[in-house]
Amino acid sequence: MKQFKKFTVLAITVLSLLACKKQTSILPESENVKTDELSIAARRGENGEEGFEERGKHVYTLSNQASGNAVLDFTRSSNGTLTYNAAYATGGTGTGGGLGNQGAVIITEDEDDNLLLAVNPGSNSISSFKIKENGLQLRSTVSSGGMRPVSITQHQNIVYVLNAGGNGNISGFKLGNNNKLMPIANSTRALSSTAAGAAQISFVNEGKVLVITEKATNKIITYTVNEWGIAGAMHSITSANPTPFGFDAGRNGNVFVSEAAGGATGASTLSSYRVYYNGVITLTDGPVSASQSAACWVVITGNGKYAYTTNTASNNISNYNINRQSGSINVNTAIAATTGMGPIDAALSNNSKYLYVLNATSHTIGAYAVANNGNLSSVQTTTGIPVGATGLAAR
């Protein structure tokens, strides 16, 4: 295995103990950090269905370094393995530590004008990149409208960011000419508490509703969004189990939320909630337990059949079956795969045939093949990811 310089000696020591099918190492040297341009692909596909053509296969994470944040770009091969390409400076800074978040970096929905959006929690800013055939091109870096942005979401030309620092808020932006971010007047809204411990924000219901999870209040809150991109009144529900964290949207207004139960051993769950167009949110099913610990991040396959949670304290992944119509859930495989140490963010390739997991403690990205029945098999472990890296987006 070809070796490159590692970010830390500790990463080498820990990762030598990992049992995996294949390992590869990366180091985005400072001289490779650039702001030019990268091909990316179509929307998330339906796993197991024919006729889907992949384009621009890449995986991205954020370095989140206090000295300067960057998007780390990996090419994804047809067998799911990753090869490091380059790092693209965001024009902002990170924190160098964990954020307790999901959705720090995303790829926009529009296939004709693919963009990448990223948070800069150290400099209270967000960045937009145009995805080109030969790389990422930085288009704008603007104030996030609050402190410590941790999660970002987009629908068409409307973007919202979740600021978890200070009193916490959400704030809206428009993507204008040349894909530049512009703040929307009167769009900033408070969270349910000034100590909410917010983790994620995402549009659902065709961009009509925003959903936010608050770990410290045990609430899931929503805001309706009008045609001008301005958030309206807040609705909320107490989560079925404590510490609602990450989530992903399924079909028919169903949202699937991990509940970390304060990190208690074996107490984490996944629950399903129905979000209505008027912002009302109700419990559909759950809490459903796989008897794992600190389930925090959630991702759903493109066909809507399976949900995966990364269990940070158990160092593994759980797989759940989803009824696509009703939103009900049950455990498929409690331990679908083991991971590196401290698995956090997860992302599926656009055809849902490969699952990628960022491991915070071992500083790796694990790659897994996804079978048609939802089973996982290890493909590769990429080492040398910087300490504090956050977010994962795949195409």
N, C-alpha and C positions, 0 to 999 in steps of 0.2 A: 504493500500500500504506500503510495507516494505521500510523503509527509511534508507539511508546511509548518511554518512558525505558528504556535498557538497563542491565544490571548493570555492564557495563564498556565503555569505549570500544574496547578491543581486540576485543570480540565484534562490534561494528559493522564494524570494518575488515576482519576476516577474513571475515565472512559476506557482505559485498558482493561477494566474489570467487566465491561459490558459484553454480554453474549449476544451477537447479532449476526445476521447473514452477511452483511457487507458494511464496511465503514469507509468514509472518505472525509478529508479534512479541508477546511477553508480558512483563509485569513484575508479579509479585506484591508490591505495595507493603506495607510493614509494617502499615499500617492495615487491610489486607484479610485479614491473618492472623487466623483465627477458629477456634473449636472447636464450631460448630454443625453442620448436617447435610446425602445425595447419592444419587441412584439409581444402581444398578449392575446388572449383568446376569447372565444365565445362564452356565453353564459353557462352556468353549471348544467351539465347534461344529466341524462337519465341513465343510471348505472344498469347495464345489462341490456339496453335497447340498442338496436342496430341503426345505422344511418347517421350517426353523429360524427361530425368531422371536427377534429381538434385543430386549433390555430394558436401559435405563439405560446408554447407551454412553459410557464414560469412559476416559481414560488418566491414570495417576498416576506421578509421580516424586517423589523426596525432594530438598529443597533442600540438606540436609547442611551447613548453615551453623553455624559455631562459636558464633555469637550466639544461635542458636535454630533447631532443625530444624522443618521443615514439610512436609506433603504438598501438592504442587502438583497441582491438579485441572484437567483439560481435558475439555471435551465433545467427543465424536467424532461427526461428522456421518455421514450415510448414504454420502457419497462419500469418507470416510476422513480428511477434513481436521479439524484440531483448533482449538478456540477456548478460550482460557484462562478459567477461572471464578474460582478463589479459591485461597488457601493456608490450610491448617489446621494450626495449631501442634500438635506432638506432645507437648509437655511435657518434651522433652529437647533435647539439642544434638547437632550434627554435628561434623565435623572440618574442613570447608572444603577438603578435598583428596580425591584418589582413594583407594579402599579395596581395589582388586584383588579384587572380589567379584562374585557374582551372587546375586540374591534378597534385596535389602535391603527391598523392599516387595512384599507379595503380597495377593491377594484370596482369601478362604477359599473352600473347595469347596462349602459348604452353600448351596444356592440359596434356601432358606427363611429364612436368617438371615445374609445376607452381611455379612462383616466385612473390614476392611483391617488388616493387621498391618505394623508398620514398626520398623526398628532405629534407635537413637540412638547412634552410635558415639562421640560426644564425651562423653556422660554415662553410658555403660555401662548403658543401659536400653532397653526395648522398649515399644511402644505398641500399643493396640488401639483401633480406631474402628468404630462402627456405621455402616453405609452406609444413609442415609435418602434419601427422595425429594428433599429440599431440601438435602442436603449430608452432610458427615461429622460425626459426633458422637464426640468423644474419650471413651472408656470407662475406660481405665486406662493408666498409665505406671509400670512396675515395673523393678527391677534385673534386668539380663540374666543375673546369676549368674556374671559374668566380666568381662573387659575387652575393649573395642572390638568390640561385636557387629556383624557384617557381613552375616549371612544368616539368614533365618527361614523356617520351614516349618510346615505344619499338616495334620492329618488328624482330622476330626471335632472333638472337644473337646481334642485334644492338640496342643501347640505345642512345637517345639524351636528353639533359637537357637544359632548358631555364634558363639563369641567367639574372635576371631583375635588379640587382644592378650595380653600377658603370656605365660604358658605355653600358653594356648589351651585351650578346652574346649567341650563342648556342654552345654546345660542345658534341662530340660523344664518345661513349664507346662500348667496346665489352664485352659480357658475356662469360668469359672463364671457365676454369676448376673449378668445385665446385661452379659455379654460381657467381664467383667473377668479379667485374667490373674492366675493364682495359681501360685507355684512348686510343683513336684512334689518332695517329699522324696526324697533319695537318687537323683536323676536325673542329676546332673552327672557327666560322664565326660571323662577326658583324651583328647587326640588322640594320634597315634602318636609324636609328638615335641614337645618344648617349643619348637621352632622350625619348625613345620609349614607356615607360610604358607598357612593354610586359606582357601578361596575360597567354598565353597557347601555348604549342607546341604539335603537334601530327603527327604521320605518317599517310598517306593516300595512296591510290592506291597501295596496296600490298607492302608497304614499300619503294616505289620508290620516294615519295615526302614528304617533311616536310612542315607543315603549322603552321604559328605563327601569333597571333593577337597582334597588338600594339595599346593600348588604346589612348596614347597621340598623335600619328601621324595620327590616323584614317586610318591605313593601315592594310591590311592582306598580309603577305609576304610568299613566298614559296622558298624552295631549293630542287632541285633534289638530289638524293642520289645514288651514284654508288655502284657496287657490293662489294666494300671494305668498305662501310659504310661512305664514305667521301662526305660531302655536296658540291654541285657545286655552280653555279651562282644563284643569287637572282632574283625572279620575285615578282611583287607587284600589288595590286589594292587598290584604295581608297574605303573604305566601303560605302555601300549604305546609311547608317545613322551613325552619329558620335559614337565614343567609341566602336569599336568592342572588344568583351570581350571573352566569352566562346564559344565553338563550339563542335559539334559532327559530325562524318562522317556518311552519309547514303549510298545509293547505286549509282552505275554508276558515281562515282567520285564527287558526290554532298556533299558539306559541309554546315552545317547549323549554322549560326553565330548569337549570340545575339549582339545587338547594344544598349548600355545603354544611348545614347544621352546625355552624361554628367550628368546623373541623373535627367534631367528635368522631371517634373511631367507629367505622362501620355504619354511620348514621346518615350519610348523604343520600339524596333522592333526586328523582326527576319528576316533574309535574307538568301537566298540560293545561293551558288556559285558553279560553276563547276571547278574542278581542273583537269588539263590534265597531262599526264605522263611526258610532257616536262617542267612542272612547271608553265605553263601559267594558270592563274585563271581569270574567267569571272563571271559576275553576271547572275544568272539564274532567280531569282524571289525576289521581295522585294524592299524596306523594307515593311514588313507587321506588322501592329500595333494591339496590343490587349489593347491599352490605359492604360498600366500599367507603373510603374516607376522602373528604375534601373534593367532592365532584364540583368542578367550577366552570369548565368550558364545554360548550355544546355545539355540535354540528350535525346537520341532517343531510342525507343523500338526496341527490337531485330528483329521484323518483318518489321521495317523501315516505319511503318505507322504513328507514332505519335512522335512529339517532345514536350518536356516540358521545359519551362524556369522558373527559380526561379526569382522572382521580389523583389529585396532586400528592396526597399523603399516602396513597396506596401504590403509587408508581405503576398504574395500569389504565386500561381503557375498558369501559363497559359499553355494551351494545343493547339497544332497546328496539322492539318492534313497535311500529306506529300504525294504527288504523287511520288511513288517510281521510276518511269521511268524518268519523266521529271525533278523531283526535285522541282516542284512548291509547294507552301504552302498556307494555309488559316487558319484562326482562327477556332478552334473547340469550345473551351470554354475559354473565356477571363480570368475568375477566376475559374479554375478547382478545387482549394482547397485553403483554408486559411492555413497559417503556423504559426510557432512561429515568434518572432521578428528577422528581419534581415536574411532571408533565403539566403544561399550562395550555397555551393556545393550540387550536387544531384547525385544519383547513382541508377541504376535499378538492381534488382536481376537477376540472370542468365536466368531465365525464363520470365523476364519482367513482372511478376505478382505483384511485390512490388516495390514502389518507396521510396527512403530514401532521406531526405533533412536535411542538417546541418544548424541550425539557430544560427547565430553568436552572436546576441544580447541577446537572451534568453538562450543561451548555452544548446541547446537541439538537438536531432535528431528526426525528425518526420517520421513516417512510414505510407504509404498509399497503399491500395490495388488498383490495376490497372484493370479495367474491359476491356472486349474485345473491347468495343467501345472507349476506352481511358479515360473514366471517372475515377475519383479518389474518394476514401472514406478513412477517417482517421482510422487508426488501433491502433496507440500507439504513445506516446511521451516519449522519454528517456531523463531524466534530468541529470544535474550535469556534463555536458561536459565542459572541461576546457576552460577558456577564451583564445581566440586566436587560438583555434583548426582549422585545415585546411585540406581540401581534404576529399574525400569520395570514397570508392571502395566497391563493393558488389558482392557476388556470392551466 
